[in-house]
């Protein structure tokens, strides 16, 4: 008799169900003085699922989530998935127009939000009939706790296919309009399994959710502990001293950070570290912008008990590489070698493989890839090969041992404070000012933010550069992290023979 391979479909709620049965009294989530056991997490997420379906939502409908890092985030994500719905996380730092675009493009039917953030979405919710559930009360929709109390506590066990999207994460495109990245249950579950093995996020471990959970990596690493039987403790907003207090108080063992966080910790001075008991911390892993070698050395010297990792990836491709502690000093400029279950291909502009040491565009293929961009088959096709490799346009070199180093970003992506910023969106806003003929936005190295946003503008005859007015304009149209921090006036922008701006030739004027 032949054995037929099979198994239950992967779902991001599997772990919540498993550990609610096996360790119901174990602590799943900590948020200051508030905690949730696995039994409570399971029950509350089931109640939310039943509340949402009770409002008329059906499997496949989209539910926006507008929350910072807080106790309820894991249960909200699990509840949405239990109902067979798709989560659409929103960045609380968006402007009203940016949030409105995502709600409309994603065709979100409902929203779960922090009452303090109501003003970002109240107009859209009213005009488009969104069903709202508000944490901490608030004027929009039904209070969250009231909704849970009135709902059935039984798990609806809605069937999903593991290739169905569990979320749509928005990441800005080079056209300036955000793209919705479809991420499947399978992609995220396998990422979580491998992350738990790699960085110690499972049973018997305490991990910190430092990066915002509305971000792809922040969610993966903040939710992984509750999927694998561990404990996650929430840092509501980044503050270097508060992070150290969190590590000491909750005996944190693993934390995912970005270079900006490391810079903030260094700025506190050595006494901030030596005056606290941080001996529980044994694993730090970094992503987002590259971790400068000097800062990486400081991290290793200041946290000598920690294994320090640097990984590379993207929302579309998931985790692609990992540089492990044993290689940190041996490969100082590298982001490591291909991660678990990942194939990479480095090619020239004609798609031909390049030899070691020669720059080429990085493509990867793995179970962690996105399903594609929502309602944008052209953009999906543009970054995907016929045999299933995906690129984000990053240029890399690979050494003789297979270790990868990032050289440049084809798409001019700026990563400031761990957040992706795409220049064209900013350029289009700046160019609407009466004094501006044209504008080019680039990233410049910054010790605090990794990169900062810088604008080079060509002014109309007789106009003078007015950074205050330009910044004011940007703040009405853009999230704060996208607003240029420095402004330079130029007579012309450097261009190549084809008329395209050569951004590598844009350098800050010397004082």
RODO-2510 file (C-alpha; in nm, 4 decimals, decimal comma):
residues 511
     n   res          X          Y          Z
     1     x     0,0000     0,0000     0,0000
     2     x     0,1437     0,3360    -0,1000
     3     x     0,1801     0,6093     0,1579
     4     x     0,0400     0,9414     0,0421
     5     x     0,2196     1,2484     0,1783
     6     x    -0,0127     1,4948     0,3456
     7     x    -0,0874     1,6818     0,6634
     8     x    -0,2984     1,9601     0,8030
     9     x    -0,2643     2,2948     0,6242
    10     x    -0,0341     2,5402     0,7966
    11     x    -0,2036     2,8339     0,9682
    12     x    -0,0690     3,1127     1,1860
    13     x    -0,3125     3,0106     1,4619
    14     x    -0,1781     2,6548     1,4910
    15     x     0,0618     2,7447     1,7696
    16     x    -0,1972     2,9343     1,9726
    17     x    -0,4268     2,6316     1,9637
    18     x    -0,1455     2,3866     2,0424
    19     x    -0,0100     2,5656     2,3476
    20     x    -0,3550     2,6554     2,4806
    21     x    -0,4014     2,2772     2,5065
    22     x    -0,0560     2,1768     2,6281
    23     x     0,0457     2,4725     2,8496
    24     x    -0,2740     2,6747     2,9097
    25     x    -0,1410     2,8521     3,2184
    26     x     0,1904     2,9571     3,0640
    27     x     0,2420     3,3267     2,9979
    28     x     0,2120     3,4096     2,6292
    29     x     0,2210     3,7909     2,6303
    30     x     0,3473     4,0572     2,8715
    31     x     0,2676     4,4273     2,8377
    32     x     0,3956     4,6063     3,1449
    33     x     0,1661     4,4997     3,4282
    34     x    -0,0737     4,3150     3,1973
    35     x    -0,0297     3,9526     3,0944
    36     x    -0,2089     3,6883     2,8890
    37     x    -0,1835     3,3139     2,9346
    38     x    -0,2137     3,0816     2,6380
    39     x    -0,5640     2,9839     2,7498
    40     x    -0,6666     3,3502     2,7586
    41     x    -0,5032     3,4230     2,4243
    42     x    -0,6895     3,1324     2,2665
    43     x    -1,0251     3,2281     2,4179
    44     x    -0,9987     3,5990     2,3421
    45     x    -0,8871     3,5428     1,9842
    46     x    -1,1810     3,3048     1,9349
    47     x    -1,4181     3,5670     2,0718
    48     x    -1,2769     3,8259     1,8321
    49     x    -1,3139     3,5857     1,5394
    50     x    -1,6788     3,5254     1,6262
    51     x    -1,7419     3,8960     1,6777
    52     x    -1,6029     3,9754     1,3330
    53     x    -1,8004     3,7043     1,1561
    54     x    -2,1058     3,8144     1,3505
    55     x    -2,0846     4,1537     1,1816
    56     x    -2,1294     3,9856     0,8454
    57     x    -1,7667     3,9332     0,7431
    58     x    -1,6896     3,6208     0,5441
    59     x    -1,3658     3,4278     0,4782
    60     x    -1,1356     3,6267     0,2531
    61     x    -1,2635     3,9659     0,3672
    62     x    -0,9972     4,2135     0,4783
    63     x    -0,9661     4,3590     0,8287
    64     x    -0,7369     4,6558     0,8835
    65     x    -0,5408     4,6720     1,2087
    66     x    -0,4244     5,0083     1,3411
    67     x    -0,2315     4,9319     1,6583
    68     x     0,1092     4,9866     1,8097
    69     x     0,2886     4,7151     2,0042
    70     x     0,0529     4,6163     2,2831
    71     x    -0,0894     4,3126     2,4604
    72     x    -0,3787     4,2724     2,2184
    73     x    -0,1822     4,2590     1,8913
    74     x    -0,1182     3,8805     1,8919
    75     x    -0,4794     3,8005     1,9797
    76     x    -0,6092     4,0364     1,7112
    77     x    -0,3911     3,8682     1,4480
    78     x    -0,4942     3,5214     1,5674
    79     x    -0,8617     3,6159     1,5833
    80     x    -0,8641     3,7521     1,2299
    81     x    -0,6971     3,4334     1,1048
    82     x    -0,9339     3,2050     1,2988
    83     x    -1,2224     3,3644     1,1105
    84     x    -1,0505     3,3049     0,7754
    85     x    -1,0115     3,6794     0,7277
    86     x    -0,7065     3,8680     0,6002
    87     x    -0,5224     4,1187     0,8183
    88     x    -0,4169     4,4548     0,6719
    89     x    -0,1748     4,6173     0,9200
    90     x    -0,1520     4,9976     0,9118
    91     x     0,1411     5,2090     1,0256
    92     x     0,0174     5,4536     1,2945
    93     x     0,2595     5,7125     1,1535
    94     x     0,0761     5,7396     0,8223
    95     x    -0,1155     6,0513     0,7283
    96     x    -0,4922     6,0379     0,6857
    97     x    -0,4594     6,0305     0,3070
    98     x    -0,1991     5,7526     0,3147
    99     x    -0,4100     5,5407     0,5490
   100     x    -0,7179     5,6098     0,3378
   101     x    -0,5440     5,4920     0,0225
   102     x    -0,4458     5,1609     0,1830
   103     x    -0,7936     5,1034     0,3244
   104     x    -0,9456     5,1679    -0,0168
   105     x    -0,6890     4,9737    -0,2206
   106     x    -0,7081     4,6719     0,0101
   107     x    -1,0886     4,6875     0,0095
   108     x    -1,0879     4,6529     0,3859
   109     x    -1,4349     4,5861     0,5271
   110     x    -1,3533     4,6332     0,8944
   111     x    -1,0918     4,7815     1,1230
   112     x    -0,9603     4,7057     1,4707
   113     x    -0,7886     5,0118     1,6105
   114     x    -0,6466     5,1909     1,9095
   115     x    -0,8920     5,4664     2,0038
   116     x    -0,6021     5,7128     2,0245
   117     x    -0,5518     5,6724     1,6482
   118     x    -0,9137     5,7293     1,5476
   119     x    -0,8448     6,0568     1,3674
   120     x    -0,6376     5,8742     1,1028
   121     x    -0,9308     5,6721     0,9738
   122     x    -1,2601     5,8127     1,1049
   123     x    -1,3555     5,9901     0,7819
   124     x    -1,2801     5,6876     0,5663
   125     x    -1,4609     5,4537     0,8055
   126     x    -1,7708     5,6725     0,7970
   127     x    -1,7670     5,7250     0,4204
   128     x    -1,7044     5,3602     0,3318
   129     x    -1,9064     5,1855     0,6021
   130     x    -1,6170     5,0094     0,7755
   131     x    -1,7132     4,8000     1,0766
   132     x    -1,4932     4,9341     1,3571
   133     x    -1,3865     4,7856     1,6893
   134     x    -1,1931     5,0243     1,9147
   135     x    -0,9534     4,9347     2,1922
   136     x    -0,9691     5,1651     2,4963
   137     x    -1,3143     5,2912     2,4018
   138     x    -1,3295     5,5763     2,1549
   139     x    -1,5967     5,7234     1,9312
   140     x    -1,5550     5,4838     1,6387
   141     x    -1,7489     5,1586     1,6382
   142     x    -1,7924     4,9150     1,9247
   143     x    -1,5585     4,9062     2,2278
   144     x    -1,3242     4,6085     2,1938
   145     x    -1,3808     4,4527     2,5362
   146     x    -1,7570     4,4908     2,4988
   147     x    -1,7387     4,3144     2,1629
   148     x    -1,5373     4,0262     2,3072
   149     x    -1,7643     3,9871     2,6090
   150     x    -2,0699     3,9499     2,3863
   151     x    -1,9118     3,6972     2,1482
   152     x    -1,8993     3,3173     2,1603
   153     x    -1,5741     3,1829     2,3084
   154     x    -1,5616     2,8691     2,0916
   155     x    -1,2958     2,8448     1,8222
   156     x    -1,4753     2,8790     1,4862
   157     x    -1,2085     2,6609     1,3214
   158     x    -1,2678     2,8201     0,9832
   159     x    -1,0848     2,6224     0,7157
   160     x    -0,8080     2,7985     0,5255
   161     x    -0,5647     2,6832     0,2610
   162     x    -0,2044     2,7321     0,3683
   163     x    -0,1387     2,9233     0,0475
   164     x    -0,4178     3,1692     0,1263
   165     x    -0,2926     3,5112     0,2359
   166     x    -0,3095     3,5743     0,6078
   167     x    -0,2144     3,9389     0,5612
   168     x    -0,1574     4,2165     0,3103
   169     x     0,1422     4,4249     0,4114
   170     x     0,1895     4,7545     0,2329
   171     x     0,5326     4,8645     0,1203
   172     x     0,5904     5,1770    -0,0870
   173     x     0,6665     5,1259    -0,4555
   174     x     0,9049     5,3274    -0,6688
   175     x     0,6053     5,4932    -0,8306
   176     x     0,5244     5,6440    -0,4935
   177     x     0,2059     5,4418    -0,4446
   178     x     0,2213     5,1681    -0,1779
   179     x     0,1946     4,8092    -0,2991
   180     x     0,0025     4,5440    -0,1098
   181     x     0,2220     4,2383    -0,0515
   182     x     0,0220     3,9162    -0,0145
   183     x     0,1826     3,6895     0,2468
   184     x     0,0508     3,3363     0,2909
   185     x    -0,0004     3,1328     0,6061
   186     x     0,2624     2,8885     0,4784
   187     x     0,5206     3,1605     0,4204
   188     x     0,4801     3,3093     0,7653
   189     x     0,4535     2,9798     0,9553
   190     x     0,7729     2,8431     0,8009
   191     x     0,9470     3,1748     0,8728
   192     x     0,8379     3,1446     1,2351
   193     x     0,9564     2,7834     1,2687
   194     x     1,3004     2,8669     1,1317
   195     x     1,3253     3,1890     1,3346
   196     x     1,2440     3,0062     1,6555
   197     x     1,5234     2,7585     1,5851
   198     x     1,7706     3,0256     1,4743
   199     x     1,7169     3,2945     1,7373
   200     x     1,5657     3,1141     2,0332
   201     x     1,2029     3,2272     2,0292
   202     x     1,0234     2,9128     2,1454
   203     x     0,9073     2,7389     2,4617
   204     x     1,0864     2,8411     2,7795
   205     x     1,2178     3,1592     2,6180
   206     x     1,1270     3,5263     2,6664
   207     x     1,1567     3,7521     2,3615
   208     x     1,1001     4,1247     2,3229
   209     x     0,8751     4,2775     2,0557
   210     x     1,0737     4,5941     1,9868
   211     x     1,0223     4,6562     1,6144
   212     x     0,6636     4,7602     1,5363
   213     x     0,4346     4,4639     1,4762
   214     x     0,2573     4,6409     1,1900
   215     x     0,5818     4,5890     0,9952
   216     x     0,6502     4,2550     0,8276
   217     x     0,9624     4,1621     1,0244
   218     x     0,8274     4,3130     1,3456
   219     x     0,5194     4,0940     1,3207
   220     x     0,7111     3,7783     1,2319
   221     x     0,9476     3,8111     1,5259
   222     x     0,6870     3,9481     1,7677
   223     x     0,4332     3,6765     1,6909
   224     x     0,6812     3,3878     1,6657
   225     x     0,7086     3,3425     2,0448
   226     x     0,3328     3,2891     2,0915
   227     x     0,3262     3,0505     1,7953
   228     x     0,6053     2,8365     1,9402
   229     x     0,5138     2,8292     2,3098
   230     x     0,7378     3,1092     2,4319
   231     x     0,6667     3,4476     2,5867
   232     x     0,6746     3,7861     2,4142
   233     x     0,7014     4,1098     2,6104
   234     x     0,5888     4,4286     2,4397
   235     x     0,7905     4,7482     2,4092
   236     x     0,5149     4,9958     2,3229
   237     x     0,7460     5,2512     2,1623
   238     x     1,1206     5,2668     2,1110
   239     x     1,3149     5,4145     2,3979
   240     x     1,6656     5,2857     2,4630
   241     x     1,6471     5,3060     2,8423
   242     x     1,2990     5,1528     2,8424
   243     x     1,4296     4,8609     2,6358
   244     x     1,7039     4,7925     2,8894
   245     x     1,4490     4,8159     3,1705
   246     x     1,2321     4,5651     2,9829
   247     x     1,5220     4,3221     2,9445
   248     x     1,6044     4,3473     3,3146
   249     x     1,2451     4,3285     3,4425
   250     x     1,1156     4,0468     3,2210
   251     x     1,4464     3,8578     3,1839
   252     x     1,4423     3,8894     2,8067
   253     x     1,6634     3,6408     2,6235
   254     x     1,6152     3,7320     2,2547
   255     x     1,5520     4,0623     2,0797
   256     x     1,5250     4,1743     1,7190
   257     x     1,6692     4,5225     1,6671
   258     x     1,7604     4,7607     1,3864
   259     x     2,0783     4,9725     1,3647
   260     x     1,8921     5,2795     1,4943
   261     x     1,8206     5,0902     1,8144
   262     x     2,1864     5,0014     1,8575
   263     x     2,2822     5,3655     1,8075
   264     x     2,0295     5,4681     2,0716
   265     x     2,1690     5,2180     2,3192
   266     x     2,5241     5,3380     2,2569
   267     x     2,4185     5,6988     2,3150
   268     x     2,3129     5,6122     2,6713
   269     x     2,6746     5,5560     2,7715
   270     x     2,8382     5,2491     2,9289
   271     x     2,6884     5,3024     3,2749
   272     x     2,3390     5,2399     3,1412
   273     x     2,4475     4,8853     3,0588
   274     x     2,6674     4,8111     3,3579
   275     x     2,4140     4,9415     3,6104
   276     x     2,1489     4,6921     3,4996
   277     x     2,1307     4,3146     3,5207
   278     x     2,1190     4,2168     3,1542
   279     x     2,2651     3,8689     3,1934
   280     x     1,9495     3,7016     3,0641
   281     x     2,0027     3,8471     2,7153
   282     x     2,1826     3,5937     2,4950
   283     x     2,0669     3,6635     2,1372
   284     x     2,0478     3,9855     1,9350
   285     x     1,9594     3,9835     1,5676
   286     x     1,9576     4,2825     1,3341
   287     x     1,7855     4,3674     1,0080
   288     x     1,6680     4,6735     0,8035
   289     x     1,9623     4,8968     0,7080
   290     x     2,3138     4,7560     0,7152
   291     x     2,4754     4,7503     1,0579
   292     x     2,7934     4,9613     1,0238
   293     x     3,1034     4,7718     1,1269
   294     x     3,1971     5,0163     1,4046
   295     x     2,8494     4,9897     1,5531
   296     x     2,8524     4,6128     1,5128
   297     x     3,1802     4,5986     1,7061
   298     x     3,0264     4,8111     1,9814
   299     x     2,7297     4,5731     2,0068
   300     x     2,9537     4,2677     2,0344
   301     x     3,1783     4,4337     2,2935
   302     x     2,8917     4,5775     2,4982
   303     x     2,6860     4,2575     2,5001
   304     x     2,9606     3,9942     2,5247
   305     x     2,7188     3,7234     2,6407
   306     x     2,5087     3,7648     2,3262
   307     x     2,5268     3,5876     1,9974
   308     x     2,4891     3,8667     1,7406
   309     x     2,3299     3,7951     1,4027
   310     x     2,2736     4,0153     1,0989
   311     x     2,0099     3,9090     0,8507
   312     x     1,8941     4,0414     0,5174
   313     x     1,5540     4,0175     0,3555
   314     x     1,2496     4,2034     0,2350
   315     x     0,8737     4,2015     0,2692
   316     x     0,8453     4,0360    -0,0719
   317     x     1,1164     3,7715    -0,0304
   318     x     1,1154     3,7129     0,3439
   319     x     1,4453     3,6342     0,5123
   320     x     1,7123     3,5675     0,2498
   321     x     2,0446     3,5535     0,4376
   322     x     2,1800     3,5323     0,7918
   323     x     2,5280     3,6083     0,9237
   324     x     2,5799     3,4041     1,2391
   325     x     2,7922     3,4984     1,5424
   326     x     3,0817     3,2731     1,4440
   327     x     3,1264     3,4708     1,1214
   328     x     3,0728     3,8241     1,2513
   329     x     3,4395     3,9179     1,2807
   330     x     3,5538     3,6988     0,9930
   331     x     3,3059     3,8513     0,7451
   332     x     3,2576     4,2084     0,8704
   333     x     3,0949     4,3482     0,5559
   334     x     2,8667     4,0544     0,4880
   335     x     2,5001     3,9802     0,5565
   336     x     2,5749     3,6082     0,5567
   337     x     2,4895     3,3153     0,3356
   338     x     2,1494     3,1944     0,2143
   339     x     1,9083     3,1125     0,4967
   340     x     1,7231     2,7859     0,5519
   341     x     1,5419     2,6508     0,2444
   342     x     1,6599     2,9466     0,0355
   343     x     1,8237     2,9459    -0,3077
   344     x     1,9910     3,2590    -0,4406
   345     x     2,0944     3,3658    -0,7870
   346     x     2,3161     3,6672    -0,8642
   347     x     2,3014     3,7867    -1,2239
   348     x     2,4039     4,0708    -1,4526
   349     x     2,1641     4,2947    -1,6444
   350     x     2,1175     4,0224    -1,9077
   351     x     2,0280     3,7612    -1,6482
   352     x     2,3604     3,5756    -1,6706
   353     x     2,5204     3,4458    -1,3489
   354     x     2,8164     3,6523    -1,2316
   355     x     3,1331     3,5040    -1,0785
   356     x     3,2384     3,5626    -0,7162
   357     x     3,3420     3,9202    -0,6448
   358     x     3,1455     4,0700    -0,9352
   359     x     2,8382     4,2808    -0,8512
   360     x     2,5034     4,1497    -0,9695
   361     x     2,1344     4,1644    -0,8896
   362     x     2,0197     3,9266    -0,6166
   363     x     1,7261     3,6911    -0,6746
   364     x     1,5987     3,4364    -0,4234
   365     x     1,3572     3,1440    -0,4175
   366     x     1,2182     2,9925    -0,0986
   367     x     0,8949     2,9013     0,0813
   368     x     0,9045     3,2482     0,2391
   369     x     0,8240     3,4404    -0,0803
   370     x     0,5129     3,6536    -0,1177
   371     x     0,2168     3,5364    -0,3241
   372     x     0,2478     3,8567    -0,5263
   373     x     0,1302     4,2169    -0,5194
   374     x    -0,2400     4,2772    -0,4664
   375     x    -0,4137     4,3657    -0,7944
   376     x    -0,0801     4,4394    -0,9627
   377     x     0,0211     4,1506    -1,1896
   378     x     0,2583     4,3732    -1,3871
   379     x     0,4599     4,4655    -1,0777
   380     x     0,4605     4,1021    -0,9673
   381     x     0,5867     3,9869    -1,3074
   382     x     0,8527     4,2588    -1,3122
   383     x     1,0249     4,1204    -1,0019
   384     x     0,9677     3,7482    -1,0620
   385     x     1,1400     3,5061    -1,2974
   386     x     0,9614     3,2288    -1,4844
   387     x     1,1121     2,9707    -1,2501
   388     x     0,9963     3,1477    -0,9342
   389     x     1,2870     3,3642    -0,8191
   390     x     1,2061     3,7096    -0,6778
   391     x     1,4215     4,0221    -0,6651
   392     x     1,3898     4,3526    -0,4859
   393     x     1,6553     4,5067    -0,7083
   394     x     1,9436     4,4895    -0,4632
   395     x     2,2941     4,4643    -0,6050
   396     x     2,5311     4,2333    -0,4180
   397     x     2,8634     4,0568    -0,4424
   398     x     2,9213     3,6981    -0,3365
   399     x     3,2613     3,5822    -0,2167
   400     x     3,4296     3,2474    -0,2823
   401     x     3,2649     3,0957     0,0272
   402     x     2,9151     3,2039    -0,0731
   403     x     2,8860     3,4951     0,1697
   404     x     2,6835     3,7881     0,0391
   405     x     2,7525     4,1612     0,0779
   406     x     2,5074     4,4342    -0,0255
   407     x     2,6526     4,6870    -0,2701
   408     x     2,3669     4,9132    -0,3742
   409     x     1,9928     4,9350    -0,4196
   410     x     1,8727     4,9510    -0,7746
   411     x     1,5465     5,1083    -0,6737
   412     x     1,7077     5,3875    -0,4698
   413     x     1,5394     5,2643    -0,1563
   414     x     1,6205     5,4642     0,1564
   415     x     1,6037     5,2842     0,4926
   416     x     1,5742     5,5387     0,7721
   417     x     1,5325     5,4109     1,1255
   418     x     1,4407     5,0692     0,9906
   419     x     1,1573     5,2074     0,7767
   420     x     1,1537     5,1893     0,3971
   421     x     1,1337     5,5273     0,2240
   422     x     1,0991     5,5582    -0,1525
   423     x     1,2199     5,8871    -0,3024
   424     x     0,9794     5,9397    -0,5890
   425     x     0,6784     5,9842    -0,3618
   426     x     0,8647     6,2627    -0,1799
   427     x     0,9928     6,4172    -0,5031
   428     x     0,6414     6,4483    -0,6372
   429     x     0,5265     6,6325    -0,3239
   430     x     0,8249     6,8704    -0,3167
   431     x     0,7814     6,9489    -0,6854
   432     x     0,4344     7,0872    -0,6149
   433     x     0,5832     7,3843    -0,4285
   434     x     0,5759     7,7088    -0,6256
   435     x     0,9491     7,7680    -0,5827
   436     x     1,0617     7,4262    -0,7084
   437     x     1,1350     7,3230    -1,0660
   438     x     1,2386     6,9675    -0,9874
   439     x     1,3698     6,7601    -0,7031
   440     x     1,5757     6,4465    -0,6424
   441     x     1,5675     6,2679    -0,3088
   442     x     1,8458     6,0418    -0,1847
   443     x     1,9594     5,8814     0,1372
   444     x     2,2744     5,9929     0,3145
   445     x     2,4538     5,7970     0,5883
   446     x     2,3397     5,8963     0,9354
   447     x     2,4790     5,7662     1,2637
   448     x     2,1402     5,7639     1,4359
   449     x     1,9002     5,6596     1,1594
   450     x     2,1253     5,4511     0,9342
   451     x     2,0225     5,6786     0,6500
   452     x     1,8440     6,0109     0,6483
   453     x     1,6267     6,1541     0,3726
   454     x     1,7917     6,4400     0,1807
   455     x     1,6370     6,6534    -0,0935
   456     x     1,8252     6,8273    -0,3746
   457     x     1,6069     7,0895    -0,5430
   458     x     1,6342     7,3066    -0,8510
   459     x     1,4615     7,6388    -0,7813
   460     x     1,2711     7,8678    -1,0101
   461     x     1,4536     8,1866    -1,1191
   462     x     1,4552     8,4403    -0,8382
   463     x     1,3445     8,1909    -0,5740
   464     x     1,5467     8,1150    -0,2629
   465     x     1,5650     7,7888    -0,0736
   466     x     1,3133     7,7888     0,2122
   467     x     1,3503     7,4597     0,4054
   468     x     1,0829     7,5594     0,6578
   469     x     0,8189     7,6062     0,3882
   470     x     0,9194     7,2895     0,2055
   471     x     0,9123     7,0853     0,5249
   472     x     0,5699     7,2262     0,6121
   473     x     0,4409     7,1196     0,2713
   474     x     0,5797     6,7692     0,3131
   475     x     0,4303     6,7237     0,6582
   476     x     0,0824     6,7893     0,5200
   477     x     0,1215     6,5139     0,2606
   478     x     0,3697     6,2630     0,3999
   479     x     0,4357     6,0614     0,7125
   480     x     0,7005     6,2245     0,9304
   481     x     0,9703     5,9672     0,8583
   482     x     0,9521     6,0547     0,4871
   483     x     1,0138     6,4281     0,5345
   484     x     1,3663     6,5324     0,4226
   485     x     1,5976     6,6238     0,7071
   486     x     1,8352     6,8229     0,4879
   487     x     1,7789     7,0422     0,1823
   488     x     2,0237     7,1546    -0,0858
   489     x     1,9711     7,3882    -0,3818
   490     x     2,1333     7,3047    -0,7165
   491     x     2,1451     7,4815    -1,0510
   492     x     2,0744     7,1531    -1,2299
   493     x     2,0403     6,7863    -1,1451
   494     x     2,3105     6,5531    -1,2832
   495     x     2,1786     6,3429    -1,5700
   496     x     2,3035     6,0732    -1,8018
   497     x     2,2761     6,0719    -2,1794
   498     x     1,9272     5,9289    -2,1572
   499     x     1,8090     6,2195    -1,9470
   500     x     1,7752     6,0214    -1,6259
   501     x     1,8962     6,1733    -1,2990
   502     x     2,2210     6,0144    -1,1805
   503     x     2,1574     6,0011    -0,8073
   504     x     2,4987     5,8655    -0,7199
   505     x     2,6379     6,2029    -0,8293
   506     x     2,4264     6,3865    -0,5743
   507     x     2,6514     6,4598    -0,2806
   508     x     2,6113     6,7044     0,0032
   509     x     2,7932     7,0352    -0,0512
   510     x     3,0971     7,0726     0,1692
   511     x     3,0792     7,3362     0,4393
***
